[in-house]
Amino acid sequence: MEEHTTNPDTYDVEGVAQAVYADILTSIRYGEVPPTVRKFEELHDHIDANDYIQEVPWGTDLPADPADPAGVRLINAVTDRVDALLAERPPTV
Protein backbone atom coordinates (compact mmCIF):
# COMPACT_ATOMS: atom_id res chain seq x y z
CA MET A 1 0.00 0.00 0.00
CA GLU A 2 1.30 3.45 -0.91
CA GLU A 3 1.99 5.71 2.06
CA HIS A 4 0.96 9.35 1.81
CA THR A 5 2.26 12.24 3.82
CA THR A 6 0.72 15.65 4.12
CA ASN A 7 3.19 18.49 3.87
CA PRO A 8 1.79 21.82 5.07
CA ASP A 9 4.27 23.63 2.84
CA THR A 10 2.62 22.25 -0.31
CA TYR A 11 -0.92 23.34 0.61
CA ASP A 12 -2.67 26.68 0.36
CA VAL A 13 -3.03 27.12 4.12
CA GLU A 14 -4.34 30.67 3.68
CA GLY A 15 -6.98 29.56 1.18
CA VAL A 16 -8.14 26.71 3.39
CA ALA A 17 -8.17 28.96 6.47
CA GLN A 18 -10.23 31.55 4.59
CA ALA A 19 -12.73 28.85 3.56
CA VAL A 20 -13.01 27.62 7.17
CA TYR A 21 -13.38 31.21 8.39
CA ALA A 22 -16.15 31.88 5.86
CA ASP A 23 -18.01 28.79 7.10
CA ILE A 24 -17.61 29.95 10.70
CA LEU A 25 -19.00 33.39 9.80
CA THR A 26 -22.01 31.68 8.23
CA SER A 27 -22.54 29.71 11.45
CA ILE A 28 -22.34 32.96 13.41
CA ARG A 29 -24.92 34.60 11.13
CA TYR A 30 -27.27 31.64 11.61
CA GLY A 31 -26.86 31.76 15.38
CA GLU A 32 -25.12 28.38 15.63
CA VAL A 33 -22.01 30.01 17.08
CA PRO A 34 -21.91 33.19 19.18
CA PRO A 35 -20.12 36.21 17.71
CA THR A 36 -17.86 36.31 20.77
CA VAL A 37 -15.85 33.26 19.62
CA ARG A 38 -12.23 34.29 19.10
CA LYS A 39 -10.40 30.94 18.84
CA PHE A 40 -11.04 27.78 16.86
CA GLU A 41 -11.01 25.66 20.03
CA GLU A 42 -13.87 27.76 21.47
CA LEU A 43 -16.10 26.53 18.64
CA HIS A 44 -16.14 23.07 20.26
CA ASP A 45 -18.26 24.53 23.08
CA HIS A 46 -21.06 25.05 20.56
CA ILE A 47 -20.64 22.64 17.65
CA ASP A 48 -18.30 19.95 16.32
CA ALA A 49 -15.67 22.35 14.98
CA ASN A 50 -13.82 19.49 13.29
CA ASP A 51 -16.58 19.53 10.68
CA TYR A 52 -15.22 22.85 9.40
CA ILE A 53 -11.85 21.22 8.75
CA GLN A 54 -13.35 18.13 7.15
CA GLU A 55 -15.75 20.00 4.86
CA VAL A 56 -13.48 22.58 3.23
CA PRO A 57 -11.83 21.93 -0.13
CA TRP A 58 -8.14 21.19 0.46
CA GLY A 59 -7.27 21.65 -3.20
CA THR A 60 -6.34 17.98 -3.52
CA ASP A 61 -7.91 14.57 -3.19
CA LEU A 62 -5.52 13.89 -0.30
CA PRO A 63 -7.05 15.51 2.79
CA ALA A 64 -5.19 16.42 5.95
CA ASP A 65 -4.70 13.15 7.80
CA PRO A 66 -4.83 13.48 11.60
CA ALA A 67 -2.95 10.17 11.87
CA ASP A 68 -0.01 11.61 9.91
CA PRO A 69 2.27 13.98 11.90
CA ALA A 70 2.53 16.23 8.85
CA GLY A 71 -1.27 16.19 8.61
CA VAL A 72 -1.43 17.40 12.20
CA ARG A 73 0.98 20.22 11.31
CA LEU A 74 -1.24 21.14 8.37
CA ILE A 75 -4.40 21.17 10.49
CA ASN A 76 -2.59 23.22 13.15
CA ALA A 77 -1.38 25.72 10.54
CA VAL A 78 -4.94 26.18 9.30
CA THR A 79 -6.47 26.51 12.78
CA ASP A 80 -3.71 28.93 13.83
CA ARG A 81 -4.58 31.14 10.88
CA VAL A 82 -8.30 30.83 11.66
CA ASP A 83 -7.50 31.92 15.24
CA ALA A 84 -5.84 35.04 13.87
CA LEU A 85 -8.80 35.79 11.58
CA LEU A 86 -11.27 35.35 14.43
CA ALA A 87 -9.21 37.56 16.73
CA GLU A 88 -9.07 40.32 14.07
CA ARG A 89 -12.82 40.21 13.46
CA PRO A 90 -15.02 42.89 14.98
CA PRO A 91 -17.38 41.54 17.68
CA THR A 92 -20.32 41.72 15.28
CA VAL A 93 -20.53 40.11 11.87
C-alpha positions as CSV (number, residue, x, y, z in Angstrom):
1,M,0.0,0.0,0.0
2,E,1.3,3.4,-0.9
3,E,2.0,5.7,2.1
4,H,1.0,9.3,1.8
5,T,2.3,12.2,3.8
6,T,0.7,15.6,4.1
7,N,3.2,18.5,3.9
8,P,1.8,21.8,5.1
9,D,4.3,23.6,2.8
10,T,2.6,22.3,-0.3
11,Y,-0.9,23.3,0.6
12,D,-2.7,26.7,0.4
13,V,-3.0,27.1,4.1
14,E,-4.3,30.7,3.7
15,G,-7.0,29.6,1.2
16,V,-8.1,26.7,3.4
17,A,-8.2,29.0,6.5
18,Q,-10.2,31.6,4.6
19,A,-12.7,28.8,3.6
20,V,-13.0,27.6,7.2
21,Y,-13.4,31.2,8.4
22,A,-16.2,31.9,5.9
23,D,-18.0,28.8,7.1
24,I,-17.6,30.0,10.7
25,L,-19.0,33.4,9.8
26,T,-22.0,31.7,8.2
27,S,-22.5,29.7,11.4
28,I,-22.3,33.0,13.4
29,R,-24.9,34.6,11.1
30,Y,-27.3,31.6,11.6
31,G,-26.9,31.8,15.4
32,E,-25.1,28.4,15.6
33,V,-22.0,30.0,17.1
34,P,-21.9,33.2,19.2
35,P,-20.1,36.2,17.7
36,T,-17.9,36.3,20.8
37,V,-15.9,33.3,19.6
38,R,-12.2,34.3,19.1
39,K,-10.4,30.9,18.8
40,F,-11.0,27.8,16.9
41,E,-11.0,25.7,20.0
42,E,-13.9,27.8,21.5
43,L,-16.1,26.5,18.6
44,H,-16.1,23.1,20.3
45,D,-18.3,24.5,23.1
46,H,-21.1,25.1,20.6
47,I,-20.6,22.6,17.6
48,D,-18.3,19.9,16.3
49,A,-15.7,22.3,15.0
50,N,-13.8,19.5,13.3
51,D,-16.6,19.5,10.7
52,Y,-15.2,22.8,9.4
53,I,-11.9,21.2,8.8
54,Q,-13.4,18.1,7.1
55,E,-15.7,20.0,4.9
56,V,-13.5,22.6,3.2
57,P,-11.8,21.9,-0.1
58,W,-8.1,21.2,0.5
59,G,-7.3,21.6,-3.2
60,T,-6.3,18.0,-3.5
61,D,-7.9,14.6,-3.2
62,L,-5.5,13.9,-0.3
63,P,-7.0,15.5,2.8
64,A,-5.2,16.4,6.0
65,D,-4.7,13.2,7.8
66,P,-4.8,13.5,11.6
67,A,-3.0,10.2,11.9
68,D,0.0,11.6,9.9
69,P,2.3,14.0,11.9
70,A,2.5,16.2,8.8
71,G,-1.3,16.2,8.6
72,V,-1.4,17.4,12.2
73,R,1.0,20.2,11.3
74,L,-1.2,21.1,8.4
75,I,-4.4,21.2,10.5
76,N,-2.6,23.2,13.1
77,A,-1.4,25.7,10.5
78,V,-4.9,26.2,9.3
79,T,-6.5,26.5,12.8
80,D,-3.7,28.9,13.8
81,R,-4.6,31.1,10.9
82,V,-8.3,30.8,11.7
83,D,-7.5,31.9,15.2
84,A,-5.8,35.0,13.9
85,L,-8.8,35.8,11.6
86,L,-11.3,35.3,14.4
87,A,-9.2,37.6,16.7
88,E,-9.1,40.3,14.1
89,R,-12.8,40.2,13.5
90,P,-15.0,42.9,15.0
91,P,-17.4,41.5,17.7
92,T,-20.3,41.7,15.3
93,V,-20.5,40.1,11.9
